[in-house]
């Protein structure tokens, strides 16, 4: 053991388990990023304590602590001559104070020793914005003279910008960069020129870039730079569509020359005109036309999505993701449009493994396109006919028909037909099936059990079901790891927790949701307590379920349709009497069996 602790490689492997590898998939705001930053802060404290424990731990612990950092400011504060200066200025007859970081002395190699020591450890940078409006432009210009991007971060592999702050971005476009995601939320057209300039420099600054996301459809100059990134494997173009943007047909034609592109995600909100049309190449040239493409993701109206799918028919696609927008208020007739998209998947029957349809939830002020929900209950209703074309996709492993769609005619036999059609299914998300008043669900718990039993590879499941039904005794699906119950009706939380723990003993994550417009926050509270009890009942403890004083105890805000909240936001179970929808919920405060280990009496 002593020899192991003296081996740097072994210590590095040990501390790698303490790295903060969580991903922030939502746009950054005060509420969505708070749990993320709290977990990150807790993780950094553990690594810092390890680094200070003894000399042998210092370098491997620090390497994993600085493996990922938040923006450029941690490095600015390492410069010995960096000072924050307050400068008064007059604006509109008011005296204000501007705060600016400056260098009191010129930087030399000795002053950069600490900066270089930690900069060499950085592999990922997340720019989540700064809390204050401190100006660092002048300091960065001075720093760039002695530490340009090609030597500043010699091990940098990934940069993700969740906030528009382009001043330090060129420091991150190093030759080693493999992943660049500009997920800036405060985007506007007047910043198009700055972003275009940065993209134009990528072929010379980061020629080995493999994953790229930019928040706009490029103009001709940016597109010329993109097609020079010969190592590019994943490209995402979502967000704004400036007036200078290249039309969709020309964009797709130009990108077809990228030799290694595997995944393409494009935002195409505006319907194509009669002059614009997509034509796939003749069979003799398909070998050089998107030679490695296997996955497409499209955002736009149904007609445009369908045309693009037809354009890619010659390719053996394995993954298709569609996000729908409408140019007018959606009506019931939109079900036929959605069926048109599922029918378009039939030519990929021998290759398609993942298919999803999601619908935008609100009116986009920038594009003027409506989503599928104009009111909390305004679902686009679809029938069984939407699923019929998909039954021929025998190799399907992931299916997601978003809960913004509604299909209230589905029953338990439908679940068994899914298991027969897709025996290799690993992830399943079904449309909203709750009644209009959100009090009843057509799927029974026993039906869920039988379907899960028939799908030996199913690990993730999202659907509405009745949590008050009697389960099938002795029937357990050991493979299920994640269950999203949404707004499923629940009568007794204690009984539901025990039922879930017995039916899915290896369940690791329980997700639930609530619709504030339907007064389901009480029901969300009930599911929150069930989620808090499950780790105890199943014995599958996860550190993410730990109570953390830094995490908020209130559910996140819900906009439009209900949003899934996973168990990281759970509160400690405080059993109280709750009345929901006319059902009686019993207080567990005085129970001798608060966690429900004994056989429940309401099965």
C-alpha positions as CSV (number, residue, x, y, z in Angstrom):
1,X,0.0,0.0,0.0
2,X,2.8,2.4,0.9
3,X,4.5,1.7,-2.5
4,X,1.2,2.4,-4.3
5,X,0.8,5.8,-2.5
6,X,4.3,6.7,-3.6
7,X,3.6,6.0,-7.3
8,X,2.4,9.2,-9.1
9,X,0.5,7.3,-11.8
10,X,-1.5,5.4,-9.2
11,X,-2.3,8.5,-7.2
12,X,-3.4,10.3,-10.4
13,X,-5.8,7.4,-11.1
14,X,-7.2,7.7,-7.6
15,X,-7.8,11.4,-7.8
16,X,-9.3,11.1,-11.2
17,X,-12.4,9.7,-9.5
18,X,-12.8,13.0,-7.7
19,X,-12.7,15.0,-10.9
20,X,-15.9,17.1,-11.6
21,X,-17.2,15.7,-14.8
22,X,-20.9,16.8,-14.6
23,X,-22.2,18.5,-17.7
24,X,-24.3,21.6,-17.7
25,X,-26.7,21.0,-20.5
26,X,-29.1,24.0,-19.9
27,X,-28.5,27.7,-20.6
28,X,-26.9,29.5,-17.7
29,X,-29.0,31.6,-15.4
30,X,-29.1,32.1,-11.7
31,X,-31.4,29.1,-11.0
32,X,-30.3,26.5,-13.5
33,X,-26.6,26.8,-12.7
34,X,-26.8,27.0,-8.9
35,X,-27.0,23.3,-8.2
36,X,-24.3,22.7,-10.8
37,X,-21.9,25.2,-9.3
38,X,-22.6,24.0,-5.8
39,X,-21.6,20.5,-6.7
40,X,-18.5,21.8,-8.4
41,X,-17.6,23.8,-5.4
42,X,-18.0,20.8,-3.1
43,X,-15.9,18.7,-5.5
44,X,-13.1,21.3,-5.6
45,X,-13.0,21.5,-1.8
46,X,-12.3,17.7,-1.6
47,X,-9.4,17.9,-4.1
48,X,-7.9,21.0,-2.4
49,X,-8.0,19.3,1.0
50,X,-6.3,16.3,-0.6
51,X,-3.6,18.5,-2.2
52,X,-2.8,20.1,1.2
53,X,-2.8,16.8,3.1
54,X,0.8,15.8,2.1
55,X,3.5,16.6,-0.4
56,X,3.0,13.4,-2.4
57,X,-0.7,14.3,-3.0
58,X,-0.1,17.8,-4.1
59,X,0.7,17.5,-7.8
60,X,-1.8,14.7,-8.7
61,X,-4.6,16.3,-6.7
62,X,-3.9,19.8,-8.1
63,X,-3.8,18.3,-11.7
64,X,-7.3,17.0,-11.2
65,X,-8.5,20.2,-9.4
66,X,-7.3,22.3,-12.4
67,X,-8.4,19.8,-15.0
68,X,-11.5,21.9,-15.5
69,X,-11.8,25.7,-14.6
70,X,-14.4,28.4,-14.9
71,X,-13.2,31.0,-17.3
72,X,-10.1,33.1,-17.4
73,X,-10.4,34.8,-14.0
74,X,-8.7,32.1,-11.9
75,X,-5.6,32.7,-14.0
76,X,-5.8,36.5,-13.9
77,X,-5.6,36.3,-10.1
78,X,-2.4,34.3,-10.3
79,X,-0.6,37.2,-11.9
80,X,1.3,39.0,-9.1
81,X,1.0,42.5,-10.6
82,X,-2.7,42.2,-11.5
83,X,-4.8,44.8,-9.6
84,X,-8.4,45.8,-9.7
85,X,-8.7,49.6,-10.3
86,X,-11.7,51.7,-9.7
87,X,-12.0,54.6,-12.1
88,X,-14.8,57.3,-11.7
89,X,-16.5,58.4,-14.9
90,X,-19.5,60.6,-15.8
91,X,-22.4,59.3,-17.7
92,X,-25.6,61.3,-18.3
93,X,-24.7,63.7,-15.5
94,X,-24.2,60.8,-13.1
95,X,-20.8,59.8,-11.7
96,X,-20.3,56.1,-11.9
97,X,-17.3,53.8,-11.1
98,X,-15.8,51.5,-13.7
99,X,-13.8,48.5,-12.4
100,X,-10.9,47.4,-14.5
101,X,-8.1,44.8,-14.0
102,X,-4.7,46.3,-14.9
103,X,-1.0,45.2,-14.6
104,X,1.0,47.5,-12.4
105,X,4.2,46.0,-13.8
106,X,5.2,44.4,-17.1
107,X,5.0,40.6,-17.2
108,X,8.3,38.6,-17.2
109,X,9.0,34.9,-17.0
110,X,9.4,35.0,-13.2
111,X,6.0,36.7,-12.8
112,X,4.4,34.0,-15.0
113,X,5.7,31.0,-13.1
114,X,2.5,30.3,-11.1
115,X,0.4,31.1,-14.1
116,X,2.3,28.6,-16.2
117,X,2.3,25.9,-13.5
118,X,-1.5,25.8,-13.3
119,X,-2.2,26.6,-17.0
120,X,-0.3,23.4,-18.0
121,X,-2.8,21.3,-16.0
122,X,-6.0,22.7,-17.7
123,X,-7.9,20.3,-20.1
124,X,-11.4,21.8,-20.0
125,X,-12.6,25.4,-19.6
126,X,-16.2,26.4,-18.9
127,X,-17.0,30.1,-19.3
128,X,-20.1,30.6,-17.2
129,X,-19.7,34.4,-17.1
130,X,-18.5,36.7,-14.4
131,X,-20.7,38.0,-11.5
132,X,-19.3,41.5,-11.9
133,X,-18.8,43.8,-14.9
134,X,-15.0,44.1,-14.3
135,X,-13.2,45.0,-17.5
136,X,-10.2,42.7,-18.3
137,X,-9.7,43.7,-22.0
138,X,-6.5,45.8,-21.4
139,X,-4.9,43.1,-19.2
140,X,-5.7,40.3,-21.8
141,X,-4.0,42.3,-24.5
142,X,-0.8,42.6,-22.4
143,X,-1.0,38.9,-21.5
144,X,-1.4,37.9,-25.2
145,X,1.9,39.5,-26.0
146,X,3.8,37.0,-23.8
147,X,1.4,34.0,-23.7
148,X,-0.4,33.7,-27.1
149,X,-3.0,31.0,-27.5
150,X,-0.6,28.4,-29.0
151,X,1.4,28.2,-25.8
152,X,-1.0,29.6,-23.1
153,X,-2.9,26.3,-22.4
154,X,-0.7,23.5,-23.9
155,X,-3.1,20.7,-22.8
156,X,-6.5,22.4,-23.5
157,X,-8.9,20.0,-25.2
158,X,-12.4,21.5,-24.6
159,X,-13.8,25.0,-24.3
160,X,-17.5,25.7,-23.6
161,X,-18.9,29.2,-23.5
162,X,-22.2,29.6,-21.8
163,X,-22.0,33.3,-21.8
164,X,-21.1,35.8,-24.5
165,X,-17.7,37.2,-23.4
166,X,-15.4,37.0,-26.4
167,X,-12.4,38.9,-24.9
168,X,-10.6,35.8,-23.7
169,X,-11.9,33.4,-26.3
170,X,-8.8,33.6,-28.6
171,X,-6.7,32.3,-25.7
172,X,-8.6,29.1,-25.9
173,X,-8.3,28.4,-29.6
174,X,-5.1,26.4,-29.1
175,X,-3.6,23.8,-31.5
176,X,-4.6,21.1,-29.1
177,X,-8.3,22.1,-28.9
178,X,-10.7,19.3,-29.9
179,X,-14.1,20.6,-28.7
180,X,-15.4,24.2,-29.0
181,X,-19.0,24.9,-27.9
182,X,-20.3,28.5,-28.0
183,X,-23.6,28.1,-26.1
184,X,-23.9,31.8,-25.5
185,X,-27.4,32.8,-24.2
186,X,-27.1,36.6,-24.5
187,X,-26.8,36.4,-28.3
188,X,-27.7,39.3,-30.6
189,X,-27.1,40.0,-34.3
190,X,-24.8,42.9,-33.6
191,X,-22.3,40.3,-32.2
192,X,-22.4,38.4,-35.5
193,X,-19.2,40.1,-36.8
194,X,-17.2,39.1,-33.7
195,X,-18.3,35.5,-33.8
196,X,-17.6,35.3,-37.6
197,X,-14.1,36.6,-37.1
198,X,-13.4,33.9,-34.5
199,X,-14.7,31.1,-36.6
200,X,-12.7,32.4,-39.5
201,X,-9.5,31.9,-37.5
202,X,-10.2,28.3,-36.4
203,X,-8.5,26.5,-39.4
204,X,-5.2,28.1,-38.5
205,X,-5.5,28.2,-34.7
206,X,-7.2,24.9,-34.0
207,X,-6.8,22.7,-37.1
208,X,-7.5,19.5,-35.1
209,X,-11.0,20.6,-33.9
210,X,-13.4,17.7,-33.9
211,X,-16.6,19.0,-32.1
212,X,-17.9,22.5,-32.9
213,X,-21.1,24.4,-31.9
214,X,-21.8,28.0,-32.9
215,X,-25.0,29.9,-32.1
216,X,-25.8,31.1,-35.7
217,X,-26.1,29.9,-39.3
218,X,-22.8,31.0,-40.9
219,X,-22.3,33.5,-43.7
220,X,-20.1,32.7,-46.7
221,X,-16.9,33.6,-44.9
222,X,-17.5,31.4,-41.9
223,X,-18.7,28.6,-44.1
224,X,-15.4,28.7,-46.0
225,X,-13.5,28.4,-42.7
226,X,-15.7,25.5,-41.5
227,X,-15.1,23.3,-44.6
228,X,-11.3,23.6,-43.9
229,X,-11.7,21.8,-40.6
230,X,-10.9,18.4,-42.0
231,X,-10.9,16.7,-38.6
232,X,-14.4,17.9,-37.7
233,X,-16.7,15.0,-36.5
234,X,-19.6,16.8,-34.9
235,X,-21.1,20.2,-36.1
236,X,-24.0,22.0,-34.5
237,X,-25.4,25.2,-36.0
238,X,-28.3,26.4,-33.9
239,X,-29.6,29.7,-32.7
240,X,-29.7,32.9,-34.8
241,X,-30.2,33.2,-38.5
242,X,-28.7,36.6,-39.5
243,X,-29.5,38.2,-42.9
244,X,-26.0,37.3,-44.2
245,X,-26.5,33.6,-43.5
246,X,-26.0,31.1,-46.3
247,X,-29.3,29.5,-47.6
248,X,-29.9,25.9,-46.4
249,X,-29.3,24.2,-49.8
250,X,-25.9,25.9,-50.2
251,X,-25.0,25.2,-46.6
252,X,-25.7,21.5,-46.9
253,X,-23.9,21.2,-50.2
254,X,-20.8,22.9,-48.8
255,X,-20.7,20.8,-45.6
256,X,-20.9,17.6,-47.7
257,X,-17.2,17.8,-48.4
258,X,-16.2,17.3,-44.8
259,X,-14.5,13.9,-44.8
260,X,-15.0,12.9,-41.2
261,X,-18.3,14.5,-40.3
262,X,-20.4,12.0,-38.4
263,X,-23.1,14.2,-36.6
264,X,-24.8,17.2,-38.0
265,X,-27.2,19.4,-36.1
266,X,-28.8,22.3,-38.1
267,X,-31.3,25.0,-37.2
268,X,-33.6,25.8,-40.2
269,X,-36.6,27.7,-38.9
270,X,-37.7,29.4,-42.1
271,X,-39.5,27.3,-44.8
272,X,-37.6,27.0,-48.0
273,X,-39.0,28.9,-51.0
274,X,-39.9,27.3,-54.3
275,X,-36.6,28.3,-55.7
276,X,-34.7,26.4,-52.9
277,X,-34.7,22.7,-53.3
278,X,-32.4,19.9,-52.1
279,X,-31.1,17.3,-54.5
280,X,-29.0,14.4,-53.4
281,X,-26.0,13.5,-55.6
282,X,-26.1,10.7,-58.1
283,X,-25.2,7.3,-56.9
284,X,-21.7,7.4,-58.4
285,X,-20.6,10.4,-56.2
286,X,-22.1,9.3,-52.8
287,X,-18.8,7.9,-51.6
288,X,-17.4,11.5,-51.3
289,X,-20.7,13.0,-50.3
290,X,-20.9,13.1,-46.4
291,X,-18.7,9.9,-46.4
292,X,-19.0,9.3,-42.6
293,X,-22.3,10.9,-41.7
294,X,-24.5,8.7,-39.5
295,X,-26.5,11.2,-37.4
296,X,-28.6,14.3,-38.2
297,X,-30.6,16.6,-35.9
298,X,-33.0,19.1,-37.4
299,X,-34.9,22.1,-36.0
300,X,-37.6,23.7,-38.1
301,X,-41.0,23.3,-39.5
302,X,-42.3,19.9,-40.6
303,X,-42.0,20.5,-44.3
304,X,-38.4,21.6,-44.1
305,X,-37.5,18.7,-41.8
306,X,-39.1,16.3,-44.3
307,X,-37.3,17.7,-47.2
308,X,-33.9,17.4,-45.5
309,X,-34.7,13.8,-44.5
310,X,-35.4,13.0,-48.2
311,X,-32.1,14.7,-49.1
312,X,-30.2,12.3,-46.8
313,X,-32.0,9.1,-48.0
314,X,-28.8,7.8,-49.7
315,X,-27.0,7.7,-46.3
316,X,-27.3,4.8,-43.9
317,X,-28.4,7.0,-41.0
318,X,-28.3,5.5,-37.5
319,X,-29.7,8.5,-35.6
320,X,-32.4,11.1,-36.5
321,X,-33.5,13.8,-34.0
322,X,-36.3,16.2,-35.0
323,X,-37.4,19.4,-33.2
324,X,-40.6,20.9,-34.6
325,X,-41.6,24.5,-35.0
326,X,-44.7,25.9,-36.7
327,X,-45.3,29.1,-38.6
328,X,-48.9,29.3,-37.3
329,X,-50.8,28.1,-34.3
330,X,-50.7,24.3,-34.3
331,X,-54.1,22.5,-34.7
332,X,-55.2,18.9,-34.5
333,X,-54.3,18.5,-38.1
334,X,-50.6,18.6,-37.1
335,X,-50.9,14.9,-36.2
336,X,-50.9,14.1,-39.9
337,X,-47.6,16.1,-40.3
338,X,-46.0,14.1,-37.5
339,X,-47.1,10.9,-39.1
340,X,-45.5,12.1,-42.3
341,X,-42.2,12.3,-40.4
342,X,-42.4,8.8,-38.9
343,X,-43.2,7.4,-42.4
344,X,-40.0,9.1,-43.7
345,X,-38.0,6.8,-41.4
346,X,-38.9,3.6,-43.2
347,X,-36.1,3.8,-45.7
348,X,-33.6,3.6,-42.8
349,X,-35.2,0.4,-41.4
350,X,-32.0,-1.6,-41.6
351,X,-29.7,1.0,-40.0
352,X,-31.7,3.4,-37.7
353,X,-31.0,2.9,-34.0
354,X,-32.2,6.2,-32.5
355,X,-35.2,8.4,-33.4
356,X,-36.8,11.3,-31.5
357,X,-39.4,14.0,-32.1
358,X,-39.6,17.0,-29.8
359,X,-41.7,20.1,-30.1
360,X,-40.8,23.7,-29.3
361,X,-42.8,25.0,-26.3
362,X,-43.3,28.7,-26.9
363,X,-43.4,31.5,-29.4
364,X,-39.9,32.4,-30.5
365,X,-39.7,36.2,-30.8
366,X,-36.8,36.1,-33.1
367,X,-38.1,33.6,-35.6
368,X,-41.8,34.2,-35.1
369,X,-42.5,30.5,-34.9
370,X,-45.0,28.9,-32.6
371,X,-44.2,25.8,-30.6
372,X,-46.6,23.0,-29.9
373,X,-47.9,24.4,-26.6
374,X,-49.7,27.7,-26.5
375,X,-51.4,26.8,-23.2
376,X,-50.2,24.3,-20.5
377,X,-52.7,21.7,-21.8
378,X,-52.3,22.5,-25.5
379,X,-50.9,19.2,-26.7
380,X,-50.8,18.2,-30.3
381,X,-52.8,15.0,-30.2
382,X,-51.5,12.0,-32.2
383,X,-52.9,8.5,-32.6
384,X,-51.5,5.0,-32.9
385,X,-51.0,5.6,-36.6
386,X,-47.9,7.7,-35.7
387,X,-46.2,4.6,-34.3
388,X,-47.2,2.2,-37.1
389,X,-44.4,3.2,-39.5
390,X,-41.8,2.8,-36.7
391,X,-42.7,-0.8,-36.0
392,X,-40.6,-1.8,-39.0
393,X,-37.4,-0.4,-37.4
394,X,-36.3,-3.6,-35.9
395,X,-32.9,-2.3,-34.9
396,X,-34.2,0.6,-32.9
397,X,-32.5,1.1,-29.5
398,X,-33.7,4.6,-28.5
399,X,-37.2,6.1,-29.2
400,X,-38.3,9.5,-27.9
401,X,-41.7,10.9,-28.8
402,X,-41.7,13.9,-26.5
403,X,-44.3,14.4,-23.9
404,X,-45.3,17.6,-25.6
405,X,-47.3,15.3,-27.9
406,X,-50.4,13.6,-26.5
407,X,-51.8,10.2,-27.3
408,X,-54.5,9.3,-24.8
409,X,-55.9,6.3,-26.6
410,X,-52.9,4.1,-25.8
411,X,-53.4,1.1,-23.4
412,X,-51.4,-1.7,-21.8
413,X,-51.5,-4.0,-24.9
414,X,-49.7,-1.2,-26.8
415,X,-46.7,-1.6,-24.4
416,X,-46.4,-5.3,-25.2
417,X,-46.5,-4.5,-28.9
418,X,-43.6,-2.1,-28.4
419,X,-41.6,-4.9,-26.8
420,X,-42.2,-7.2,-29.7
421,X,-41.3,-4.7,-32.3
422,X,-38.1,-3.4,-30.7
423,X,-36.5,-6.2,-28.6
424,X,-33.2,-4.3,-28.3
425,X,-34.7,-1.0,-27.0
426,X,-32.5,0.7,-24.4
427,X,-34.3,4.1,-24.0
428,X,-38.0,4.8,-24.4
429,X,-40.0,8.1,-24.1
430,X,-43.7,8.0,-24.9
431,X,-46.1,10.9,-25.5
432,X,-48.3,12.4,-22.8
433,X,-51.1,10.0,-22.1
434,X,-52.8,11.5,-19.0
435,X,-56.4,12.5,-19.1
436,X,-57.3,16.1,-19.8
437,X,-57.7,16.8,-16.1
438,X,-54.3,15.1,-15.4
439,X,-55.9,12.7,-12.8
440,X,-55.8,9.4,-14.5
441,X,-53.3,7.5,-16.7
442,X,-54.1,4.7,-19.1
443,X,-51.0,2.6,-18.4
444,X,-51.1,0.4,-15.3
445,X,-48.1,-0.4,-13.2
446,X,-48.4,-4.1,-14.0
447,X,-48.3,-3.2,-17.7
448,X,-45.1,-1.3,-17.1
449,X,-43.6,-4.2,-15.3
450,X,-44.5,-6.7,-18.1
451,X,-43.1,-4.4,-20.8
452,X,-39.8,-3.8,-18.9
453,X,-39.5,-7.6,-18.3
454,X,-39.8,-8.1,-22.1
455,X,-37.1,-5.6,-22.9
456,X,-33.9,-7.0,-21.3
457,X,-31.8,-4.0,-22.4
458,X,-34.1,-1.2,-21.4
459,X,-32.3,1.2,-19.0
460,X,-34.2,4.4,-19.3
461,X,-38.0,4.8,-19.4
462,X,-40.2,7.9,-19.4
463,X,-44.0,7.7,-19.5
464,X,-47.2,8.4,-17.5
465,X,-48.7,5.5,-15.5
466,X,-51.0,4.9,-12.5
467,X,-48.8,4.5,-9.4
468,X,-51.9,3.5,-7.4
469,X,-52.3,0.1,-9.1
470,X,-51.4,-3.2,-7.6
471,X,-48.1,-4.5,-9.0
472,X,-47.3,-8.0,-10.2
473,X,-45.6,-9.8,-7.3
474,X,-42.2,-11.2,-8.0
475,X,-41.8,-9.5,-11.3
476,X,-38.6,-7.4,-11.3
477,X,-36.8,-5.6,-14.1
478,X,-33.2,-5.6,-13.0
479,X,-31.9,-3.6,-16.0
480,X,-33.9,-0.4,-15.5
481,X,-31.7,2.4,-14.2
482,X,-33.6,5.6,-14.9
483,X,-37.4,6.2,-14.6
484,X,-39.2,9.4,-15.4
485,X,-42.7,9.3,-13.8
486,X,-43.6,12.9,-15.0
487,X,-47.0,13.7,-13.4
488,X,-48.2,10.1,-12.8
489,X,-51.0,10.0,-10.3
490,X,-49.9,8.7,-6.9
491,X,-52.0,7.8,-3.9
492,X,-49.7,6.7,-1.1
493,X,-46.1,7.8,-1.4
494,X,-44.8,5.1,1.0
495,X,-46.5,2.3,-0.9
496,X,-45.3,3.7,-4.2
497,X,-41.7,3.9,-3.0
498,X,-41.7,0.2,-1.9
499,X,-43.4,-0.9,-5.1
500,X,-40.8,0.9,-7.3
501,X,-37.9,-0.6,-5.2
502,X,-39.2,-4.1,-5.6
503,X,-40.1,-3.8,-9.3
504,X,-36.9,-2.0,-10.3
505,X,-34.3,-2.9,-7.6
506,X,-31.4,-1.4,-9.6
507,X,-33.1,1.9,-10.2
508,X,-30.5,4.8,-9.8
509,X,-32.5,7.9,-10.9
510,X,-36.1,8.8,-10.5
511,X,-37.3,11.9,-12.4
512,X,-40.6,13.6,-11.8
513,X,-42.3,16.8,-13.0
514,X,-45.0,19.2,-12.1
515,X,-47.2,21.7,-14.0
516,X,-47.7,24.8,-12.0
517,X,-50.7,25.7,-14.1
518,X,-52.5,22.5,-13.2
519,X,-51.8,22.9,-9.5
520,X,-49.6,19.8,-9.4
521,X,-46.9,21.2,-7.2
522,X,-48.3,19.1,-4.3
523,X,-48.0,16.0,-6.5
524,X,-44.4,17.0,-7.3
525,X,-43.7,17.2,-3.6
526,X,-45.0,13.6,-3.1
527,X,-42.8,12.3,-5.9
528,X,-39.9,14.2,-4.4
529,X,-40.3,12.3,-1.1
530,X,-40.5,9.0,-3.0
531,X,-37.2,9.9,-4.8
532,X,-35.6,10.6,-1.5
533,X,-36.6,7.2,0.0
534,X,-35.6,5.1,-3.0
535,X,-31.8,5.1,-2.4
536,X,-32.5,3.7,1.1
537,X,-35.0,1.1,-0.1
538,X,-32.9,-0.2,-3.0
539,X,-29.5,0.2,-1.3
540,X,-28.1,1.9,-4.4
541,X,-26.7,4.9,-2.7
542,X,-25.5,7.7,-5.0
543,X,-23.6,10.7,-3.8
544,X,-25.8,12.9,-6.0
545,X,-28.6,12.2,-3.6
546,X,-26.7,13.7,-0.7
547,X,-28.4,16.5,1.2
548,X,-26.3,19.6,0.4
549,X,-26.8,22.9,2.3
550,X,-25.7,24.7,-0.9
551,X,-28.5,23.3,-3.0
552,X,-31.9,24.9,-3.3
553,X,-34.7,23.1,-1.6
554,X,-37.4,24.5,-3.9
555,X,-38.2,23.1,-7.3
556,X,-36.9,25.0,-10.3
557,X,-39.2,27.3,-12.2
558,X,-41.5,25.7,-14.7
559,X,-42.0,27.4,-18.0
560,X,-44.7,26.3,-20.4
561,X,-44.9,22.6,-20.2
562,X,-43.7,20.7,-17.2
563,X,-39.9,20.1,-17.1
564,X,-38.3,16.9,-15.7
565,X,-36.5,17.5,-12.4
566,X,-34.1,14.8,-11.4
567,X,-33.3,13.7,-7.9
568,X,-30.5,16.2,-7.4
569,X,-33.1,18.7,-6.4
570,X,-34.8,16.5,-3.8
571,X,-35.6,17.7,-0.3
572,X,-35.2,15.5,2.8
573,X,-38.5,13.6,3.2
574,X,-40.6,15.6,5.6
575,X,-43.8,13.5,5.8
576,X,-46.9,15.7,6.0
577,X,-50.5,15.2,5.3
578,X,-51.3,16.1,1.7
579,X,-54.6,16.2,-0.1
580,X,-54.4,16.0,-3.8
581,X,-57.2,15.6,-6.3
582,X,-59.7,14.3,-3.8
583,X,-57.4,11.5,-2.6
584,X,-56.4,11.1,1.0
585,X,-52.6,11.1,1.7
586,X,-51.6,9.9,5.0
587,X,-49.0,11.5,7.3
588,X,-46.0,9.2,8.1
589,X,-44.9,11.3,11.1
590,X,-46.2,8.9,13.7
591,X,-45.7,5.7,11.8
592,X,-43.5,2.9,13.2
593,X,-42.5,2.1,9.7
594,X,-41.8,5.5,8.0
595,X,-39.9,4.0,5.1
596,X,-42.3,1.2,4.3
597,X,-40.2,-1.8,5.0
598,X,-43.3,-3.8,6.2
599,X,-45.8,-5.0,3.6
600,X,-48.0,-2.0,2.7
601,X,-51.6,-2.4,3.6
602,X,-53.0,-0.7,0.5
603,X,-51.9,-3.1,-2.3
